Amino acid sequence: MKSWVLAAAIYFVLWWIVLFAVLPWGVESQEEAGEVSPGSDPGAPARPLLLRKAMATTLISAVIMGLGYGAWALGLIGGIFPAGLISPR
């Protein structure tokens, strides 16, 4: 039971790190687009495209998680978890 909880926690943290890396992709400010809404900051995104970025974040995080798991399963990385947290194979 502990191993899937650990994997979920690692994926959760990884997802947020990747999200912050993906957020600036394709951002155009309202000032650059020439569509400044009254009362908003001119540097605010004209179209943030958050759903697209969330999907890209999920895909990239899954690939990184899969590569990390594969490296761990092949023994390329190891010894980074406290003893007993993940049962040996």
C-alpha positions in Angstrom: 0.0 0.0 0.0 2.8 2.4 0.8 4.4 2.2 -2.7 1.3 3.5 -4.6 0.9 6.3 -2.1 4.5 7.2 -2.6 4.1 7.1 -6.4 1.0 9.3 -6.2 2.8 11.8 -4.0 5.8 11.9 -6.3 3.5 12.4 -9.3 1.6 15.1 -7.5 4.7 17.1 -6.8 6.1 16.4 -10.3 2.8 17.6 -11.9 3.0 20.9 -10.2 6.6 21.5 -11.0 5.9 20.7 -14.7 2.8 23.0 -14.6 4.9 26.0 -13.5 7.4 25.2 -16.4 4.5 24.9 -18.9 2.5 28.0 -17.9 4.6 30.5 -19.8 4.3 28.6 -23.1 2.5 30.7 -25.8 1.4 33.5 -23.4 0.5 36.7 -25.1 -0.3 39.6 -22.8 -3.4 41.8 -23.3 -1.2 44.7 -24.2 0.6 42.6 -26.9 -2.8 41.5 -28.3 -4.2 45.0 -28.2 -7.2 43.9 -26.1 -6.7 45.4 -22.7 -9.9 44.9 -20.6 -10.8 47.9 -18.4 -9.7 47.3 -14.8 -7.2 44.5 -15.6 -3.5 44.5 -15.7 -2.1 45.0 -19.3 0.4 42.1 -18.6 -2.4 39.7 -17.9 -2.7 36.9 -20.5 -5.2 37.5 -23.3 -5.9 33.8 -23.7 -4.3 31.7 -20.9 -5.2 28.3 -22.6 -5.2 26.6 -19.2 -7.0 23.4 -20.3 -4.4 22.8 -23.0 -1.6 23.5 -20.6 -3.1 21.1 -18.0 -3.3 18.4 -20.6 0.3 19.0 -21.7 1.4 19.0 -18.1 -0.3 15.7 -17.5 1.3 14.1 -20.5 4.8 15.4 -19.8 4.5 14.4 -16.1 3.4 10.9 -17.1 6.4 10.5 -19.4 8.8 11.7 -16.8 7.2 9.5 -14.1 7.4 6.5 -16.5 11.0 7.2 -17.3 11.8 7.5 -13.6 10.0 4.3 -12.8 11.7 2.5 -15.6 15.1 3.6 -14.4 14.2 2.5 -10.9 12.9 -0.8 -12.0 16.0 -1.5 -14.0 18.2 -0.7 -11.1 19.7 2.4 -12.7 18.7 4.5 -9.7 18.1 3.2 -6.3 18.8 3.5 -2.6 17.1 6.9 -2.5 14.1 5.6 -0.5 14.1 4.8 3.2 14.4 1.1 4.0 11.0 -0.6 4.2 9.1 2.1 2.3 9.1 0.1 -1.0 9.3 -3.6 -0.8 12.2 -5.2 -2.8 11.4 -7.3 -5.9 
